[in-house]
Amino acid sequence: MRPTRDKAPPGVPRALSGFFAQGRLTAIPVRPAVRRELLSHLTDSFFDPDRSYSEREVNDAFRTVHDDTSALRRYCVESGLLVRERDGSSYRRVSGPAETTGTG
């Protein structure tokens, strides 16, 4: 029997592939370092650092891999990977070292 090739989406780091099944994220890692690696991969994959995204756009992107979009969004803001405008109107990906200007 051949191994399943569609376990994780293309481009997912090997260390994270165990968190995926049939192209979907099955669990958000509990260990902070692993969770950070996953979130970094997702934000790099979904968001261009040169533009802002509405909350709906962020949710739509995350929904392609996991149904708990609010948790993914919150973890990304807390990790400094996404910055949310104070009024909640938009999000943008942080480029380079994580900034801590997000207001969560």
Backbone as CSV, one residue per row, in Angstrom:
resi,resn,N_x,N_y,N_z,CA_x,CA_y,CA_z,C_x,C_y,C_z
1,MET,0.847,-1.184,0.000,0.000,0.000,0.000,0.890,1.245,0.000
2,ARG,0.592,2.214,-0.871,1.384,3.434,-0.979,0.981,4.428,0.111
3,PRO,1.945,5.206,0.624,1.610,6.201,1.631,0.741,7.301,1.025
4,THR,-0.080,7.899,1.854,-0.952,8.988,1.419,-0.114,10.209,1.104
5,ARG,-0.318,10.785,-0.066,0.445,11.952,-0.473,-0.294,13.245,-0.166
6,ASP,-1.591,13.161,0.144,-2.361,14.383,0.357,-2.591,14.672,1.838
7,LYS,-1.719,14.163,2.682,-1.862,14.358,4.115,-1.785,15.842,4.482
8,ALA,-0.747,16.522,4.012,-0.570,17.950,4.266,-0.528,18.679,2.928
9,PRO,-0.953,19.939,2.916,-0.869,20.706,1.670,0.579,20.846,1.221
10,PRO,0.807,21.065,-0.065,2.168,21.256,-0.564,2.850,22.419,0.153
11,GLY,4.132,22.257,0.416,4.900,23.326,1.034,4.909,23.323,2.552
12,VAL,4.119,22.464,3.173,4.100,22.396,4.637,5.399,21.741,5.094
13,PRO,6.119,22.394,6.018,7.356,21.779,6.517,7.100,20.389,7.075
14,ARG,8.046,19.504,6.851,7.893,18.109,7.276,7.557,17.989,8.765
15,ALA,8.173,18.833,9.593,7.942,18.776,11.041,6.490,19.089,11.407
16,LEU,5.767,19.736,10.504,4.374,20.111,10.774,3.364,19.198,10.087
17,SER,3.823,18.313,9.231,2.902,17.505,8.432,1.986,16.622,9.280
18,GLY,2.417,16.242,10.476,1.593,15.418,11.352,0.369,16.126,11.897
19,PHE,0.305,17.430,11.751,-0.851,18.193,12.211,-1.921,18.325,11.128
20,PHE,-1.680,17.714,9.971,-2.601,17.811,8.842,-3.117,16.438,8.436
21,ALA,-4.329,16.413,7.935,-4.903,15.221,7.318,-5.786,15.691,6.174
22,GLN,-5.607,15.101,5.025,-6.368,15.443,3.829,-6.345,16.946,3.555
23,GLY,-5.181,17.555,3.758,-5.003,18.965,3.461,-5.543,19.929,4.503
24,ARG,-6.075,19.411,5.603,-6.669,20.256,6.645,-5.867,20.128,7.940
25,LEU,-5.777,21.223,8.654,-5.139,21.238,9.960,-6.075,20.546,10.940
26,THR,-5.596,19.487,11.584,-6.450,18.717,12.484,-6.329,19.174,13.932
27,ALA,-5.224,19.853,14.267,-5.016,20.346,15.625,-4.039,21.509,15.580
28,ILE,-4.254,22.461,16.464,-3.315,23.564,16.627,-2.312,23.123,17.684
29,PRO,-1.025,23.122,17.365,-0.026,22.638,18.326,-0.096,23.368,19.669
30,VAL,0.106,22.616,20.736,0.102,23.179,22.081,1.464,23.779,22.425
31,ARG,2.531,23.098,22.027,3.881,23.598,22.318,4.102,24.915,21.599
32,PRO,4.466,25.976,22.332,4.605,27.307,21.727,5.550,27.371,20.526
33,ALA,6.681,26.688,20.575,7.636,26.758,19.466,7.059,26.122,18.205
34,VAL,6.358,25.002,18.377,5.764,24.314,17.233,4.586,25.125,16.699
35,ARG,3.777,25.671,17.606,2.647,26.508,17.191,3.156,27.715,16.409
36,ARG,4.223,28.333,16.906,4.809,29.497,16.222,5.279,29.120,14.821
37,GLU,5.909,27.961,14.692,6.366,27.508,13.367,5.177,27.329,12.424
38,LEU,4.105,26.728,12.919,2.910,26.533,12.110,2.311,27.883,11.696
39,LEU,2.154,28.779,12.664,1.555,30.085,12.375,2.411,30.875,11.393
40,SER,3.705,30.790,11.543,4.610,31.467,10.628,4.441,30.912,9.216
41,HIS,4.333,29.599,9.101,4.118,28.980,7.794,2.798,29.468,7.186
42,LEU,1.734,29.492,7.989,0.428,29.908,7.475,0.432,31.367,7.051
43,THR,0.987,32.245,7.877,0.976,33.667,7.511,1.848,33.911,6.285
44,ASP,2.980,33.235,6.192,3.829,33.380,4.997,3.111,32.873,3.751
45,SER,2.311,31.828,3.905,1.613,31.232,2.768,0.403,32.048,2.322
46,PHE,-0.313,32.624,3.278,-1.589,33.265,2.956,-1.537,34.769,2.750
47,PHE,-0.581,35.448,3.380,-0.657,36.908,3.421,0.582,37.574,2.860
48,ASP,0.359,38.571,2.041,1.416,39.388,1.459,1.725,40.514,2.444
49,PRO,2.987,40.738,2.784,3.301,41.786,3.760,3.042,43.205,3.240
50,ASP,2.814,43.345,1.955,2.633,44.669,1.363,1.182,45.112,1.265
51,ARG,0.270,44.404,1.900,-1.124,44.832,1.860,-1.838,44.508,3.158
52,SER,-2.969,45.168,3.348,-3.816,44.931,4.516,-4.958,44.016,4.124
53,TYR,-5.463,43.289,5.113,-6.552,42.348,4.896,-7.674,42.635,5.874
54,SER,-8.908,42.525,5.415,-10.051,42.648,6.314,-10.118,41.381,7.176
55,GLU,-10.870,41.455,8.258,-11.028,40.275,9.111,-11.653,39.138,8.314
56,ARG,-12.569,39.467,7.447,-13.214,38.441,6.627,-12.194,37.747,5.718
57,GLU,-11.294,38.512,5.118,-10.262,37.922,4.263,-9.337,37.010,5.067
58,VAL,-8.979,37.438,6.266,-8.127,36.615,7.135,-8.862,35.316,7.482
59,ASN,-10.133,35.442,7.870,-10.925,34.251,8.197,-11.052,33.317,7.001
60,ASP,-11.322,33.883,5.819,-11.464,33.049,4.624,-10.177,32.281,4.329
61,ALA,-9.031,32.937,4.494,-7.749,32.268,4.255,-7.547,31.134,5.262
62,PHE,-7.734,31.421,6.546,-7.530,30.392,7.567,-8.542,29.255,7.441
63,ARG,-9.767,29.574,7.017,-10.805,28.551,6.891,-10.436,27.484,5.861
64,THR,-9.523,27.805,4.948,-9.117,26.800,3.961,-8.375,25.635,4.609
65,VAL,-7.845,25.855,5.835,-7.125,24.780,6.517,-7.711,24.388,7.875
66,HIS,-8.524,25.275,8.478,-9.041,24.977,9.823,-10.301,25.808,10.086
67,ASP,-11.250,25.231,10.818,-12.506,25.933,11.086,-12.410,26.962,12.208
68,ASP,-11.454,26.822,13.129,-11.344,27.766,14.242,-10.494,28.972,13.820
69,THR,-11.083,29.800,12.973,-10.361,30.950,12.431,-10.032,31.973,13.503
70,SER,-10.913,32.137,14.494,-10.638,33.137,15.536,-9.416,32.749,16.365
71,ALA,-9.227,31.461,16.624,-8.045,31.025,17.383,-6.781,31.270,16.567
72,LEU,-6.802,30.911,15.300,-5.620,31.131,14.456,-5.298,32.619,14.354
73,ARG,-6.319,33.429,14.172,-6.134,34.885,14.083,-5.534,35.432,15.377
74,ARG,-6.105,35.040,16.494,-5.637,35.507,17.809,-4.193,35.073,18.059
75,TYR,-3.872,33.799,17.791,-2.503,33.322,17.983,-1.523,34.085,17.100
76,CYS,-1.918,34.391,15.881,-1.019,35.129,14.978,-0.767,36.544,15.483
77,VAL,-1.795,37.185,16.030,-1.620,38.538,16.577,-0.760,38.465,17.838
78,GLU,-1.062,37.519,18.720,-0.282,37.374,19.954,1.179,37.049,19.675
79,SER,1.444,36.320,18.603,2.811,35.946,18.244,3.539,37.041,17.481
80,GLY,2.838,38.098,17.137,3.457,39.189,16.398,3.618,38.912,14.917
81,LEU,2.897,37.929,14.403,2.967,37.604,12.980,1.978,38.421,12.158
82,LEU,0.852,38.760,12.773,-0.120,39.669,12.175,-0.312,40.840,13.118
83,VAL,-0.484,42.011,12.550,-0.779,43.205,13.339,-2.204,43.617,13.013
84,ARG,-2.988,43.830,14.054,-4.374,44.244,13.880,-4.482,45.723,14.160
85,GLU,-5.201,46.441,13.313,-5.455,47.853,13.579,-6.237,47.968,14.877
86,ARG,-6.007,49.029,15.603,-6.644,49.221,16.901,-8.166,49.104,16.820
87,ASP,-8.748,49.594,15.726,-10.204,49.533,15.576,-10.691,48.194,15.011
88,GLY,-9.771,47.275,14.754,-10.130,45.953,14.260,-10.506,45.919,12.788
89,SER,-10.283,47.011,12.082,-10.722,47.102,10.686,-9.849,46.308,9.725
90,SER,-8.588,46.085,10.062,-7.727,45.359,9.140,-6.544,44.728,9.859
91,TYR,-5.934,43.800,9.140,-4.768,43.068,9.618,-3.707,43.153,8.535
92,ARG,-2.459,43.076,8.960,-1.378,42.958,7.984,-0.312,42.044,8.541
93,ARG,0.371,41.382,7.616,1.454,40.474,7.995,2.692,41.292,8.333
94,VAL,3.358,40.906,9.379,4.598,41.556,9.780,5.711,40.943,8.948
95,SER,6.529,41.792,8.360,7.665,41.267,7.610,8.909,41.433,8.461
96,GLY,9.815,40.497,8.352,11.032,40.553,9.151,10.777,40.076,10.564
97,PRO,11.660,40.462,11.522,11.482,40.043,12.908,10.139,40.489,13.455
98,ALA,9.539,39.659,14.283,8.212,39.959,14.818,8.188,41.284,15.545
99,GLU,7.193,42.081,15.188,6.973,43.344,15.877,5.971,43.092,17.007
100,THR,5.950,43.977,17.955,5.020,43.816,19.058,4.047,44.973,19.119
101,THR,3.692,45.528,17.941,2.784,46.667,17.902,1.341,46.245,17.810
102,GLY,1.055,44.957,17.656,-0.332,44.492,17.562,-1.078,44.711,18.864
103,THR,-2.373,44.991,18.738,-3.156,45.267,19.929,-4.059,44.121,20.311
104,GLY,-4.030,43.040,19.486,-4.802,41.852,19.808,-6.208,42.110,19.721
